[in-house]
Amino acid sequence: AVERLKIMEGTTMAYPLSVCGTCVSPSPNYATFRAIDLETRFDVAFFGVLSYSLDLVKLSKAEKEAIKKQIEFYKQYRQVVQFGIFSCEEKNGITYFTAASPDRTTILVLYMQTLLTSNCFDDILRVPLASENYVYRVTRRDYNAPIWDIGGDVRGYKKEEEAYEVSGDTLKWAGIKLSTRYSGSGYQTGMRVMPDFSSRLYIIKKL
């Protein structure tokens, strides 16, 4: 999934997402030996023509249920992804994929972090494809949160609930501040716990 970020950045300079085959591959990956969780692998593969190259016999019941939900989510938004307007950007170690419907009423944004840094900066989600004339509601795709039990502040972590309402001009030009990422100490409920190679997929809809 991490290597795919650069692949998609280059490929989409010449081709639309409707002809870009994307794949949720096994973890650890056979080519890079990198282990990435199932939800992040889906978030990246979501931006294209989705497929899975997994051995169903080896999947747990929880993984099969997660994949079922992922496919349902993809079917709900594949028109936007495959035939909408696409852009990608990398900033401060975060890659953003954005797909918007032609009328800008529905926008999907991938937030993909490669390596977590200590004392990380505040995250501002700015969406240049937003329409200045709308008011939007921003939510996060629901996902199966891994159980982080690494001791210290993060023991008993619960996945964050993010929801924002924002004017289109603010979202387009200034952006909104996302929930703080946890990075070492001072954990509080609502923080995003994001280790290396993790993601969020934001759904932005016109109110």
DAVENRA-V215326 format. One record per residue. N is the residue number from 1. SS is DSSP state (h for helix, s for strand, l for the rest). OMEGA is omega in whole degrees, -180 to 180 (none if undefined). D_FIRST is the distance of its C-alpha to the first C-alpha in whole Angstrom. Layout:
n,ss,omega,d_first
N,SS,OMEGA,D_FIRST
N,SS,OMEGA,D_FIRST
This chain:
n,ss,omega,d_first
1,l,178,0
2,h,178,4
3,h,-178,5
4,h,180,5
5,h,180,7
6,h,178,10
7,h,-178,10
8,h,178,10
9,h,180,13
10,h,-176,15
11,h,-175,15
12,l,171,16
13,l,-177,19
14,l,-173,20
15,l,174,19
16,l,-179,19
17,h,-178,16
18,h,177,19
19,h,180,18
20,l,177,14
21,s,179,13
22,s,-169,10
23,s,169,9
24,s,-174,8
25,s,-178,8
26,l,175,10
27,l,0,10
28,l,-177,11
29,l,-176,9
30,l,-177,12
31,l,-175,11
32,l,-176,10
33,l,-178,12
34,l,178,9
35,l,-180,10
36,l,-175,8
37,l,-174,10
38,h,-177,10
39,h,178,11
40,h,177,8
41,h,177,5
42,h,-177,8
43,h,180,9
44,h,-179,6
45,h,180,7
46,l,-176,11
47,l,180,11
48,l,177,13
49,s,-168,15
50,s,171,13
51,s,178,13
52,s,174,12
53,s,-176,13
54,l,175,14
55,l,-176,18
56,h,-179,19
57,h,-176,22
58,h,-177,20
59,l,175,19
60,l,177,21
61,h,179,23
62,h,179,21
63,h,178,17
64,h,177,19
65,h,179,21
66,h,180,17
67,h,177,16
68,h,179,19
69,h,179,19
70,h,-179,16
71,h,177,17
72,h,178,20
73,h,-180,19
74,h,180,17
75,h,-180,20
76,h,-172,22
77,h,-174,20
78,h,177,19
79,h,179,22
80,h,-177,21
81,h,-173,17
82,h,-173,19
83,h,178,22
84,l,-180,22
85,s,-174,22
86,s,172,18
87,s,175,18
88,s,-177,15
89,s,174,16
90,s,-178,15
91,s,177,18
92,l,178,18
93,l,178,15
94,s,175,14
95,s,179,12
96,s,167,13
97,s,180,13
98,s,174,16
99,s,-178,18
100,s,173,22
101,l,-178,24
102,l,179,27
103,l,177,29
104,l,179,27
105,l,178,28
106,s,-179,24
107,s,179,21
108,s,-176,18
109,s,171,16
110,s,171,12
111,s,-174,13
112,s,179,10
113,s,176,11
114,l,-179,10
115,l,177,13
116,l,176,16
117,l,178,19
118,l,-179,23
119,l,-175,25
120,l,-176,22
121,l,173,24
122,l,-180,24
123,l,174,22
124,s,177,23
125,s,178,21
126,l,-173,23
127,l,-178,22
128,l,-179,24
129,l,178,24
130,l,176,26
131,l,179,30
132,l,-173,32
133,l,-176,35
134,l,165,33
135,s,-173,32
136,s,167,29
137,s,-178,28
138,s,176,24
139,s,180,23
140,s,176,19
141,l,178,18
142,l,-176,19
143,l,176,17
144,l,-177,18
145,l,175,18
146,l,180,18
147,l,179,21
148,l,178,21
149,l,-177,24
150,l,178,24
151,l,178,28
152,h,-174,29
153,h,-169,29
154,h,180,26
155,l,-178,28
156,l,-180,28
157,l,173,25
158,l,-178,25
159,l,-177,22
160,l,174,23
161,l,-178,24
162,l,175,24
163,s,-177,26
164,s,169,28
165,s,-171,30
166,s,176,30
167,s,-178,32
168,h,-179,30
169,h,176,32
170,h,-179,31
171,h,-177,27
172,h,-171,27
173,h,-177,29
174,l,-178,29
175,l,179,26
176,s,179,26
177,s,179,26
178,l,176,23
179,l,-176,24
180,l,173,24
181,s,175,21
182,l,-179,22
183,l,169,23
184,l,-179,25
185,l,176,28
186,l,-179,30
187,l,174,28
188,l,179,29
189,l,-180,28
190,l,176,26
191,l,174,24
192,s,176,20
193,l,-173,19
194,l,175,16
195,l,177,15
196,l,175,12
197,l,178,8
198,s,-170,10
199,s,167,10
200,s,177,13
201,s,-175,14
202,s,179,18
203,s,-177,20
204,s,-177,23
205,s,177,26
206,s,176,30
207,l,none,32
